[in-house]
Amino acid sequence: MDINDGVLAAIGNTTLVRLRHVVPADCATILVKIEGQNPTGSMKDRMALAMISRAEQDGRLRPGDTVVEYTGGSTGAALALVCAARGYRLRVVTSDAFSDDKLTQMAAFGADLTVLPSVGGLVTRGLIERMIDTARTMSRQPGTYWTDQLTNTDSIAGYHPMGSEIWDQTAGRVDAFVQSIGTAASLRGVATVLRRHHPGITIVAVEPGESAVLSGGGAGAHAIEGIGIGYTPPMWDPEIVHEILAVSTPDAQAMARRLAREEGLFTGTSSGANVVAAIRVGQRLGPHARVATLLVDSGLKYLSTTVHRRAISPPGHSKGST
């Protein structure tokens, strides 16, 4: 029998899939890691487990403590899962800029939510800074551990196994890795391992076209949840990246919908951006190359948003009727 000792053992070892229909004929093979297979439906389970485990090991987090974090939702749900399994209270600072599905999931795992208002439901630098300031204030309470995901390098090690998985699943045949930038931990963690095996591998970062600050542009509002904080993330390391590609919110959303309808892969907008960028890289590298990227979470986290919301026909009106 193969029985895991608790839900945390189910994190990682996700499937790698070749895209078959959204990729043009002149493109490299595009391979995607289905991170929605993790317990909360996101790759963030990996980093949440790493941050909590390492803080326990060195005494920053003790039994009975409360964990605090600012998050758009996926990190919050992942931390809520780990805290529930390990017996910690979690306080989350979030916003109405993020999907109701994510907020509901965090609360379902027992997180206490402080929801800050946004301007027009968009992610902006000002919103992120207000979320961080609120979490910082909460962290000053006794018996509180602030994971502070944008600066917490423990999270990078949480993604090392993903790099090993990609290398093993491709039998070492991977020419490029593409990943969108939120905290930058996942790109750094995966790239570190892949470059150890293949020093010449191409590493490509992705950011929102409306807020392409890593490419030298200005900060702006966008609707690609989980990435593009409006300034350079503290853990960003330009030395490991060969190229930065900007993908617009409409293009990312359109690809997320195509992945669901043409590939049967139900995912979110940042994953759509990853695939758009991976195809651009793949067209340059040509049909004999292999490009790996991530479907970072499940589309179930976006049911309340416009990304996958279906059009409801009026009573008595069927699609295609006149």
C-alpha positions in Angstrom: 0.0 0.0 0.0 1.1 3.6 -0.7 -0.6 5.7 2.0 0.6 9.3 2.6 1.0 10.5 6.2 -1.3 13.5 6.0 -2.2 16.0 3.3 1.2 17.7 3.2 2.7 14.6 1.7 0.5 15.2 -1.4 2.4 18.4 -2.3 4.5 18.2 -5.5 5.3 15.6 -8.1 2.8 17.1 -10.5 2.2 16.0 -14.0 4.1 17.4 -17.0 2.0 17.6 -20.2 2.8 18.4 -23.8 0.5 21.0 -25.4 -1.1 19.7 -28.5 -3.5 22.2 -30.0 -2.7 25.8 -29.0 0.9 25.6 -30.3 1.6 26.7 -33.9 3.3 24.3 -36.3 6.7 26.1 -36.4 7.0 26.1 -32.6 9.1 24.1 -30.2 7.4 21.5 -28.0 5.7 23.3 -25.1 5.6 21.3 -21.9 3.5 22.5 -18.9 3.5 21.5 -15.2 0.0 21.1 -14.0 0.4 22.7 -10.5 -3.3 22.7 -10.0 -2.8 19.1 -8.9 -1.4 20.3 -5.5 -3.8 20.1 -2.6 -5.0 23.7 -2.7 -4.8 23.8 -6.5 -1.7 25.9 -6.8 2.1 25.7 -6.9 2.1 27.9 -3.8 1.6 24.9 -1.6 5.3 24.1 -2.2 6.6 27.5 -0.9 4.1 27.6 2.0 5.3 24.3 3.3 9.0 25.4 2.9 8.4 28.7 4.7 6.5 27.1 7.7 8.9 24.1 8.0 12.1 26.2 8.0 10.6 28.7 10.5 9.7 25.8 12.8 13.2 24.3 12.5 15.0 27.4 13.5 12.6 28.6 16.2 11.0 31.6 14.4 7.7 29.8 14.6 6.6 28.1 17.8 3.6 26.0 18.9 0.6 28.3 19.6 1.9 31.2 17.4 -0.1 33.0 14.8 1.1 33.3 11.2 0.5 36.6 9.3 0.7 37.2 5.5 -0.4 39.5 2.8 -1.6 37.7 -0.3 -3.8 37.7 -3.4 -5.1 34.3 -2.4 -3.1 31.4 -3.7 -0.3 31.9 -1.1 -2.9 32.5 1.5 -4.8 29.3 0.7 -1.5 27.4 0.7 -0.5 28.8 4.1 -4.0 28.2 5.4 -3.6 24.5 4.4 -0.2 24.1 6.0 -1.3 26.0 9.2 -4.4 23.9 9.5 -2.3 20.7 9.2 0.3 22.0 11.7 -2.0 23.7 14.2 -1.4 27.4 13.7 -3.8 30.3 13.4 -3.4 32.3 10.2 -4.3 36.0 9.6 -4.4 37.1 6.0 -4.4 40.6 4.5 -5.9 40.5 1.0 -8.1 42.6 -1.2 -11.3 42.7 -3.3 -9.0 42.9 -6.4 -8.6 39.2 -6.1 -11.2 36.5 -7.0 -13.9 35.7 -4.5 -13.0 32.1 -5.0 -9.6 32.6 -3.5 -10.9 34.5 -0.6 -13.5 31.8 0.1 -10.9 29.1 -0.1 -8.6 30.9 2.4 -11.5 31.3 4.8 -12.6 27.6 4.3 -9.2 26.5 5.6 -9.7 28.7 8.7 -7.8 31.9 7.8 -9.0 35.2 9.3 -9.2 37.7 6.4 -8.7 41.4 6.4 -9.9 42.5 2.9 -8.7 45.9 1.7 -10.5 47.8 -1.0 -9.0 48.3 -4.5 -9.5 50.8 -7.2 -11.6 49.3 -9.9 -10.7 45.7 -8.9 -7.2 46.1 -10.3 -3.8 45.2 -8.9 -1.6 48.3 -8.4 1.6 49.1 -6.6 -0.3 51.2 -4.1 -2.6 48.2 -3.2 0.3 45.9 -2.7 2.1 48.4 -0.4 -1.1 48.9 1.7 -1.4 45.1 2.1 2.2 44.9 3.2 1.9 47.8 5.7 -1.2 46.2 7.2 0.5 42.8 7.6 3.5 44.5 9.1 1.3 46.2 11.8 -0.3 42.8 12.6 3.1 41.1 12.8 4.0 43.3 15.8 1.6 41.4 18.0 3.2 39.0 20.5 3.4 35.4 19.3 3.2 36.3 15.7 5.3 35.1 12.8 5.2 37.1 9.5 6.1 34.9 6.5 6.6 38.1 4.4 6.6 36.2 1.1 8.2 38.9 -1.0 11.4 38.8 1.1 11.4 35.3 2.5 14.1 33.3 0.7 13.0 30.1 2.4 10.4 30.0 -0.4 13.0 29.6 -3.1 14.0 26.2 -1.7 10.4 25.1 -1.8 10.6 25.2 -5.6 13.9 23.3 -6.0 12.0 20.0 -6.2 10.0 21.4 -9.1 13.2 21.9 -11.0 14.3 18.3 -10.3 10.8 17.0 -11.4 11.1 18.9 -14.7 14.6 17.6 -15.4 13.6 14.0 -14.6 10.3 14.1 -16.5 12.0 15.4 -19.6 14.9 13.0 -19.2 17.1 16.0 -19.3 15.8 17.2 -22.7 14.7 20.8 -21.9 16.0 23.9 -23.7 14.2 26.7 -22.0 12.1 27.5 -18.8 9.5 30.2 -18.8 7.8 31.6 -15.6 5.9 34.7 -14.6 7.1 36.9 -11.8 5.3 37.5 -8.6 7.8 37.1 -5.7 10.4 35.7 -8.2 10.9 32.7 -5.9 9.5 30.0 -8.2 11.7 31.2 -11.2 14.8 31.3 -9.0 14.1 27.9 -7.4 13.4 26.1 -10.6 16.2 27.9 -12.6 18.8 27.1 -9.9 18.2 23.4 -10.3 17.8 23.3 -14.1 21.0 25.4 -14.6 22.9 23.0 -12.3 22.1 20.2 -14.8 22.2 22.3 -18.0 24.2 25.5 -17.7 23.1 26.6 -21.1 19.4 26.5 -20.6 17.5 29.6 -21.5 15.6 31.2 -18.6 12.7 33.6 -19.5 10.7 35.8 -17.1 7.2 37.0 -17.8 5.4 40.1 -16.5 2.2 42.0 -17.3 2.3 44.2 -20.4 0.5 46.9 -18.5 3.1 47.0 -15.7 6.3 45.9 -17.4 8.7 47.4 -14.7 11.3 44.6 -15.0 11.6 45.5 -18.7 12.2 49.2 -17.8 8.6 50.3 -18.3 6.3 52.1 -15.8 4.1 50.6 -13.2 0.4 50.2 -14.2 -2.8 48.5 -13.3 -3.5 45.0 -14.6 -5.7 42.0 -14.0 -3.2 39.1 -14.0 -3.5 37.9 -10.4 -0.4 36.8 -8.6 2.2 38.6 -10.7 3.3 42.1 -11.5 3.4 43.9 -8.1 4.3 47.2 -9.7 8.0 47.4 -8.6 11.0 45.1 -8.6 10.4 42.2 -6.2 13.2 42.0 -3.5 14.1 38.5 -4.6 14.4 39.3 -8.3 17.8 38.3 -9.7 18.3 39.6 -13.2 21.6 37.6 -13.5 19.8 34.3 -13.9 17.4 35.5 -16.6 18.2 35.7 -20.3 15.0 37.6 -21.3 11.9 39.3 -20.0 8.7 39.1 -21.9 5.6 41.2 -21.3 2.2 39.7 -21.9 -1.0 41.8 -21.8 -4.0 40.9 -19.6 -6.3 40.3 -22.6 -3.7 38.0 -24.3 -3.2 36.1 -21.0 -7.0 35.7 -20.4 -7.6 34.6 -24.0 -4.9 31.9 -23.7 -6.4 30.7 -20.4 -9.7 30.2 -22.2 -8.0 28.5 -25.1 -6.2 26.1 -22.8 -9.5 25.0 -21.2 -11.4 24.7 -24.5 -8.7 23.3 -26.8 -6.4 21.4 -24.4 -8.8 20.5 -21.5 -6.5 22.3 -19.1 -8.4 24.5 -16.7 -6.1 27.2 -15.3 -5.8 30.9 -14.5 -4.6 34.1 -16.2 -0.9 34.0 -15.1 -0.7 30.5 -16.6 -2.2 31.9 -19.8 0.6 34.5 -19.8 3.2 31.8 -19.3 2.0 29.8 -22.3 1.8 32.9 -24.5 5.4 33.7 -23.6 6.5 30.1 -24.0 5.1 30.0 -27.5 7.0 33.1 -28.4 10.2 31.5 -27.1 9.4 28.3 -28.8 8.8 29.9 -32.2 12.3 31.4 -32.0 14.0 28.1 -30.9 12.2 26.1 -33.6 10.4 22.7 -33.7 13.3 20.6 -32.4 13.5 22.4 -29.1 11.6 21.9 -25.8 10.3 24.7 -23.6 8.9 24.1 -20.1 6.6 26.4 -18.3 4.0 26.2 -15.4 0.3 26.2 -15.2 0.6 27.7 -11.8 -2.9 27.1 -10.5 -6.4 25.8 -11.2 -9.1 27.6 -13.0 -11.4 26.8 -10.1 -9.8 29.8 -8.3 -11.3 32.1 -11.0 -14.9 31.0 -11.4 -16.1 34.4 -10.0 -14.0 36.4 -12.4 -14.5 37.3 -16.1 -11.8 34.9 -17.2 -14.0 31.8 -17.3 -17.5 33.2 -16.5 -19.9 31.8 -19.1 -22.4 34.1 -20.8 -25.9 33.4 -19.4 -28.6 33.5 -22.1 -32.0 35.1 -21.2 -34.9 32.6 -20.4 -36.1 30.9 -23.5 -33.1 31.9 -25.5 -30.7 29.2 -26.6 -27.2 29.8 -28.0 -27.4 30.1 -31.7 -31.2 30.8 -31.8 -32.6 33.7 -33.7 
